[in-house]
Amino acid sequence: MAQRAVWLISHEPGTPLCGTVRFSRRYPTVEKRARVFNGASYVPIPEDGPFLKALLFELRLLDDDKDFVESRDSCSRINKTSIYGLLIGGEELWPVVAFLKNDIIYACVPLVEQTLSPRPPLISVSGVSQGFEFLFGIQDFLYSGQKNDSELNTKLSQLPDLLLQACPFGTLLDANLKNSLDNTNFASVTQPQKQPAWKTGTYKGKPQVSISITEKVKSMQYDKQGIADTWQVVGTVTCKCDLEGIMPNVTISLNLPTNGSPLQDILVHPCVTSLDSAILTSSSIDAMDDSAFSGPYKFPLTPPLESFNLCYYTSQVPVPPILGFYQLKEEEVQLRITINLKLHESVKNNFEFCEAHIPFYNRGPITHLEYKTSFGQLEVFREKSLLIWIIGQKFPKSMEISLSGTVTFGAKSHEKQPFDPICIGETAYLKGHPGHYTATWTTECAMSSEKLHFRILDYTLTGCYADQHSVQVFASGKPKISAYRKLISSDYYIWNSKAPAPVTYGSLLL
Amino acid sequence: GALGPTSGASCRLLPLLLGLDAGSDLGRGFVPASEQRPLQATACECLRELESCKPGLLGGSLGLLRGLLGQEGPVQPLSLLLALALRNTLVLQSRVGAGLGGLLTDKVPPTGGGPWDWTLVEEGDGRLQPQAPSWPAAEEGEGERSLTAREHSPEEARELRAAVIQLLDTSYLLTPVAQAQLLWLLGWALRGLQGQPPALFKPQLVRLLGTAQLTLLHAVLALKAAFGEALFTAQDEALLLRRLTLAAQHPALPPPTHLFYLHCLLSFPENWPLGPEGEEAAPLLLGPQLCRGLLPSLLHDPMALLARLHLLCLLCAEDEEEEKGQLPSPRHYLEELLAGLRQRAALDEGPRALATVCFQASYLVTRCLAGQPTVLTPLIHGLAQLYRVRPMLASHFVDFLDQVDSELREPLKVVLRQEVVSRPGRDEALCWHLKMLAKVADGDAQSATLNFLQAAAAHCTNWDLQQGLLRVCRALLRAGVRGGLVDLLQVLARQLEDPDGRDHARLYYILLAHLAGPKLGVALGPSLAPPALASSLVAENQGFVAALMVQEAPALVRLSVGSHGVKGPLPVLKLQPEALEPIYSLELRFRVEGQLYAPLEAVHVPCLCPGRPARPLLLPLQPRCPAPARLDVHALYTTSTGLTCHAHLPPLFVNFADLFLPFPKPPGGAGLGFFEELWDSCLPEGAESRVWCPLGPQGLEGLVSHHLEPFVVVAQPPTSYYVAIHLPPNSKLLLRLEAALADGVPVALRTDDWAVLPLAGDYLRGLAAAL
């Protein structure tokens, strides 16, 4: 259950080593146990240098993938989890839990309390999930509110002290490193009995509860026979409960209007004390019917001090917020593009921003452009072979807008132009960003598609909301309740309907 | 030292920590009240680490810890410490078959707060040992054993249950990761324990199933594996699977979590598993409907793609027949996906990773769906097409061919070969074509291959290309192609610009012209010796040296001297050969030390196999003087791999008695007269002696019949025997054995050769013992 070592490595492509170890820690008592448990199959924790090299090689983050290297490229070396065996000095160090996020590689080696040959099944190693949670915890800590490199450095310098608390002797006690930080500050406060370990102090002040619901809408639109367009809403409910008392009991409920779309695939925060079985079983796996549970969704809980994600959910709304149509045809030296976007009438027409990105991959820079648009402005990024159609805050009354034109490209110069393995030939996409009722739209061109980016404030597609009556507090004083909502686009693709596009199995189920 | 296990400091450490932990006066005196709790917690962590490294250390303090948890102590550190100590104690006691006794209720540690004797733990069974897997499926037998060993009295069982419930009840006060540890420890501790219903865990499960925490779901899976149906009914199992399926694709969770959940799905501890253990398989309850969201698409990153592809393959393998009416069929989807991957791999500027994924996916498919031509045939054609478009992936193809089964390899080789030879190359892809051809060329379609090579030869202007070309020639040589290849090699030996290439071609030509097919195959096979120099010719030569020269090898054949037969005019040694491995064309060469005999002929055996009895070998001896001798033996043979080996065998000994021959019978018949005549003829040139020949229990008669029977001329059993022995080349030895006593017989002997006398004496004295 313990970790033998942990590393944070910054990935620096283009430098000789392609990375630097920013932080590393080894746990000698755990290592001692590993030597006994693993017996003849024991492989010691390597020095930082060799570890860095082996890990970057395994993760394919070294710059040299010019040549075929059997130990990396062989078809039989298939890795299906983020858990690796690293070849170091002729021996294989396993299991190494590692992943790359925001240019930092997070890695640790969990203790396996038995011999490693034959290799025990991964699922039987308890340290693996602990390792993941540990790394996620560090990642949250480093990136919560972090904006620049110096802040990152400050946080990295705090790590040794924090790990002393959060992971003494290599055994993880709390993946929420912020708790440990608070703990250090709170140390002088006398803690009452039965204080939960995840709550490091008590709140003093005016009671208030804030609930914010953020929905992201994803979509894949093809406009093709035999392929269904797909879209999905993913919701995150974030709460902050400032309430007095050691363990205040709170029930938060989420409501849907009568025509709202039921919430599914609900995952809750561990502080939720019990769950209705209807919430537990409502799932997108089943075919939808009218009997689907449509709330209210009640979550009894004992809140932690800090802001937390009460739950995540998905939902299948009846229509996508923006229906797109994108055609791209190659005509001798130029591309002819036609785009139509239609905002659904039920959707709030008040974006924070909305733009469509129309990227052209695997081509040279844009040399010439002629276009006509019914609404909004078009920005041209010639070197990046990208068009951005800025739609702004509102769709016109008709709710429908269009863009058409021709684009000509220069010769492809190697390194610089964007490469995309999917957008080949006429395959292209447009990507939109519906955002806080301000939507960004991006159109990218994979097999040619556009991608929308947008954001709409105070709105959810499912209709899900929380209000003054959503919070029941079984403690003295009526808290002030504030609720927020927003809708953001994420991965909102509209594919060129004139070329093949990557489909998911779901799109084939008509 | 000061910190050794028996030092005073060490002895005081544990009571100190326990005291701090208990918040006793000891601790209070140390720190202000406000710091009491963190101090207690830290003491707990230290104790937990000690217990981890010395399991059983705190076995005596279980009662104390329980009491603390019930009162005021910090919940999380104490819970984890108690759970760990409890787990270790139960495991240790099951090992020695003991019960818990009053450990859970005693509030005072056995040492009564005095110094701790660390060595006790060492001596007991408390040493750190590789744990039995915490995951039970791996060792059912072990589980059975512990089941019987871990029986507790009703009293103990009740206390144990109370302790576990106490821990579980406060578990919601722990952080999620600590809760998960607690569940792992308790699940492990209670597994196979009689009288401890796993239903204790049930109240926690619904709460845990609703969360997105990786550690918590993983711990639930551990409980599932530990208790199976006792804790999870079929419906529970289905619910757990659904939650897992959902978590494996939930957009709110990070990709590494998805992958781990997907792995958990394919290794799901089912109540009633059907397939073989330890192999990844889709659980029975995970039908196509559930899997729908878990299928791969081109938009996934490589790891997710491969993990999901595996699931898709399992689905395809499963409903081979059923799916007919289903639209879209998973198999069709699989085909489309592979086609998409190949299309990406074919991109000119694509990074290598794209090609790697394509081949990994293809490999995965061939592994899961072997024997399904509907999948493999399009795969083969798709790959051939990929090669046509992007020959620079030749290395991937070669690797792929190395990894897959012959079911796919052979047809793929054929289409790839066609792909290469059907377009005579002068383009920049020539080096890839040659690399490919070196892998796929064999005896089939010779003329097309040779034509391609002939055409290519003109364009092979640099060393690299020439080497590539020669590698193909080499592959053809190995495959036994002869006809057109001779011409090609001759041309190459003249034409190639590079001297190294010319030498090579000439070498191959000479080999082809001089060696028979099988030998050639061996000579060109993988080199046995690692190349010492980078030069390819040198490296290759080492291979030839190994194959074409005689190797010194340990002896694979044993020889023993068999029973001695006397026929014919010369003594003959009967040898029994025995092989340790099949060997062929065995030639045995003998050399007599000291030239006592005339040089010996070599003996030939066509074939020897272990386990198959071989005919004895007869080795005629031509002594130059009648004396025993040592034969030096060498063996020369061919192994089944075609190597010729030379081995030095242990020497063989020719004994004095091995040289004995009877006298030819005179025309008048052998009788007393004949013997007397021989007897008299020995003197005066010869020698005479009398020797005492000890007799064993068998008596004189037995001795004679066993050793001297063929040489007896006159016999009056059981008292008197006259023996005449001819010793080649021309000596005689005559014996009179008369008037035997109980323990021996006096032997009068005469010989015409002085030198024989001591040998004969030794021989006779040794007879009784030799029987």
Interface residues (C-beta under 8 A of the other chain):
Chain A: M1 A2 T29 K32 R33 V36 F37 N38 G39 R60 D65 K66 D67 F68 E70 R72 D73 S74 C75 S76 R77 I78 N79 K80 T81 S82 I83 V97 F99 K101 E113 Q114 T115 P120 P121 L122 I123 S124 S126 V128 S129 Q130 F132 E133 F134 F136 P168 F169 T171 L172 L173 D174 A175 N176 N179 A187 S188 V189 T190 Q191 Q193 K194 Q195 P196 A197 W198 K216 K218 Q232 V234 T236 D265 I266 L267 V268 H269 P270 V272 T273 S274 L275 S277 I279 L280 T281 S283 S284 I285 T302 Y312 T314 N362 H414 F419 P421 I422 I424 P502 V503 T504 Y505 G506 L508 L509
Chain B: A33 S34 E35 R37 P38 T42 E45 R48 E49 S52 C53 E72 P74 V75 Q76 P77 L80 L128 Q129 P130 Q131 A132 P133 S134 W135 A138 T170 Y172 L173 L174 T175 P176 V177 A178 Q179 A180 Q181 W184 V206 R207 L209 G210 T211 A212 Q213 L214 T215 L216 L217 H218 A219 L221 A222 A225 L239 R242 R243 T245 L246 A247 H250 P251 A252 L253 P254 P255 P256 T257 L259 F260 L262 H263 C264 S267 P269 G278 Q289 L290 R292 G293 L295 S297 L298 L299 M303 L306 A307 H310 L327 P328 P330 Y333 E336 G340 Q343 R344 L347 E349 G350 P351 R352 A353 L354 A355 T356 F359 Q360 S362 Y363 L364 S395 H396 D399 F400 Q403
